[in-house]
Amino acid sequence: MPFEKGKSGNESGRPRGSRNKTMLAMEVLLDGQMEALTQKAISLALDGDVTALKVCIDRLLPVRKDRPVTVGLPTIQTTEDIVKATAKITEAVGVGILTPGEAELISKILENHRRAVETTELEKRLTALEARSNQK
């Protein structure tokens, strides 16, 4: 008999959001010691302990997923401006200012903007055509 969607197979099981008992016990043991432990890990890393160094880098410094990039893009008001912006992005990849992945993300933003510009332009044209049609 399959389970109902959105319903637990064990209603008396662990409540949602409850914390693991082992983790709670570890938090109690480490309460007030985190600063000292962190400093010890840093000291070991500075003394050449490769494992401590890896822990410091992996755990203490978060992995940077994005970085701000500066590429001189033109103001985009028409679809022709998007062609100019795309050329700037391609050039930035070619000279190493942007990675291909960064360029792809910026290109997706430009594509969304292109759609918005086109939609606005089409709406203006449609409104003008309807106004002319109503005048006849």
Backbone torsions as a table, in degrees:
resi	resn	phi	psi	omega
1	MET	NA	118.0	-177.7
2	PRO	-72.2	154.3	178.2
3	PHE	-74.3	150.2	174.8
4	GLU	-73.2	142.4	-179.5
5	LYS	-62.8	132.5	178.1
6	GLY	79.3	7.3	-178.5
7	LYS	-122.3	132.5	-178.4
8	SER	-68.7	147.1	174.5
9	GLY	-78.9	-13.2	-179.8
10	ASN	-133.4	88.0	-176.2
11	GLU	-62.4	-27.5	-179.3
12	SER	-94.2	13.5	-179.3
13	GLY	-74.5	-169.3	-177.5
14	ARG	-60.4	130.0	-180.0
15	PRO	-67.1	144.7	178.8
16	ARG	-60.0	134.0	178.1
17	GLY	86.5	-4.2	-179.9
18	SER	-72.2	154.4	-175.0
19	ARG	-100.5	148.7	178.1
20	ASN	-64.3	131.9	-177.9
21	LYS	-60.7	-37.2	179.2
22	THR	-64.2	-43.3	179.1
23	MET	-64.8	-39.5	177.6
24	LEU	-62.4	-41.4	179.4
25	ALA	-65.3	-40.5	178.7
26	MET	-64.2	-40.1	178.7
27	GLU	-62.6	-39.3	178.4
28	VAL	-64.6	-45.3	179.9
29	LEU	-63.2	-37.2	-176.1
30	LEU	-90.8	-3.7	-177.5
31	ASP	-54.4	123.4	178.8
32	GLY	83.7	-3.0	-177.0
33	GLN	-109.3	-4.2	-174.6
34	MET	-60.2	-42.1	-179.2
35	GLU	-63.5	-44.3	-179.6
36	ALA	-65.2	-41.4	178.7
37	LEU	-65.6	-40.2	178.4
38	THR	-63.3	-45.4	179.4
39	GLN	-62.0	-39.4	179.1
40	LYS	-64.2	-42.9	178.4
41	ALA	-61.9	-40.3	178.2
42	ILE	-65.4	-43.7	179.1
43	SER	-61.2	-44.6	178.8
44	LEU	-62.4	-41.9	179.5
45	ALA	-61.9	-43.0	-179.9
46	LEU	-67.2	-26.4	177.9
47	ASP	-84.1	1.9	175.1
48	GLY	103.5	3.9	178.3
49	ASP	-71.7	108.7	-174.6
50	VAL	-62.8	-39.4	179.7
51	THR	-64.3	-44.6	178.3
52	ALA	-63.9	-38.0	177.6
53	LEU	-61.8	-44.9	179.0
54	LYS	-62.3	-42.7	178.0
55	VAL	-61.0	-45.6	-179.6
56	CYS	-59.9	-46.7	-177.6
57	ILE	-70.0	-46.3	-176.8
58	ASP	-70.1	-38.1	-172.3
59	ARG	-99.5	-38.1	-174.4
60	LEU	-83.3	-31.2	177.2
61	LEU	-106.8	114.1	-178.9
62	PRO	-66.1	148.1	177.7
63	VAL	-66.5	127.3	-179.4
64	ARG	-84.2	119.9	-176.7
65	LYS	-93.2	-30.4	179.9
66	ASP	-131.7	158.1	173.5
67	ARG	-139.5	147.6	177.0
68	PRO	-67.9	138.6	177.6
69	VAL	-123.7	145.4	178.9
70	THR	-118.3	113.5	176.6
71	VAL	-134.0	125.2	-177.8
72	GLY	-70.7	88.5	178.4
73	LEU	-92.2	145.4	177.8
74	PRO	-71.5	160.7	172.8
75	THR	-65.8	133.1	-174.4
76	ILE	-105.7	110.8	177.3
77	GLN	-121.9	-21.3	179.5
78	THR	-131.9	169.7	178.4
79	THR	-67.4	-27.3	176.6
80	GLU	-63.8	-33.8	178.3
81	ASP	-65.0	-30.3	179.5
82	ILE	-68.8	-36.1	176.4
83	VAL	-61.7	-42.1	178.5
84	LYS	-64.5	-41.8	179.9
85	ALA	-64.8	-40.5	178.8
86	THR	-64.0	-38.3	177.3
87	ALA	-63.1	-40.3	178.2
88	LYS	-63.0	-41.3	-179.8
89	ILE	-65.1	-45.1	179.1
90	THR	-60.6	-42.5	177.8
91	GLU	-62.5	-42.0	-179.9
92	ALA	-62.8	-36.1	176.3
93	VAL	-68.0	-41.9	-178.1
94	GLY	-61.5	-34.1	-179.6
95	VAL	-97.8	1.9	174.1
96	GLY	88.0	12.5	176.9
97	ILE	-74.9	-37.3	178.8
98	LEU	-118.8	147.9	171.1
99	THR	-82.4	159.9	176.7
100	PRO	-57.4	-36.1	178.9
101	GLY	-65.4	-42.4	177.7
102	GLU	-64.2	-41.8	178.8
103	ALA	-62.1	-38.6	179.2
104	GLU	-63.3	-43.1	179.3
105	LEU	-64.2	-43.4	178.5
106	ILE	-65.0	-37.8	178.7
107	SER	-63.0	-36.4	177.0
108	LYS	-65.1	-38.9	176.8
109	ILE	-63.4	-44.2	178.2
110	LEU	-62.7	-37.9	178.9
111	GLU	-63.2	-42.3	176.5
112	ASN	-62.7	-40.8	179.2
113	HIS	-66.6	-39.3	177.4
114	ARG	-58.5	-44.4	179.2
115	ARG	-62.2	-40.5	178.8
116	ALA	-65.0	-42.6	178.8
117	VAL	-63.4	-47.2	180.0
118	GLU	-61.0	-42.3	179.6
119	THR	-62.3	-42.5	178.8
120	THR	-64.6	-43.9	179.0
121	GLU	-63.0	-43.2	178.9
122	LEU	-64.3	-39.7	178.9
123	GLU	-62.8	-42.3	177.9
124	LYS	-62.9	-44.2	-179.9
125	ARG	-64.2	-41.4	180.0
126	LEU	-65.6	-42.4	178.5
127	THR	-61.9	-41.9	178.7
128	ALA	-65.1	-43.1	177.7
129	LEU	-63.0	-41.6	178.7
130	GLU	-65.8	-37.8	178.7
131	ALA	-65.0	-42.6	177.5
132	ARG	-66.0	-37.6	-179.9
133	SER	-66.4	-37.2	-179.8
134	ASN	-73.1	-23.0	179.4
135	GLN	-76.1	-22.9	-177.4
136	LYS	-76.3	NA	NA
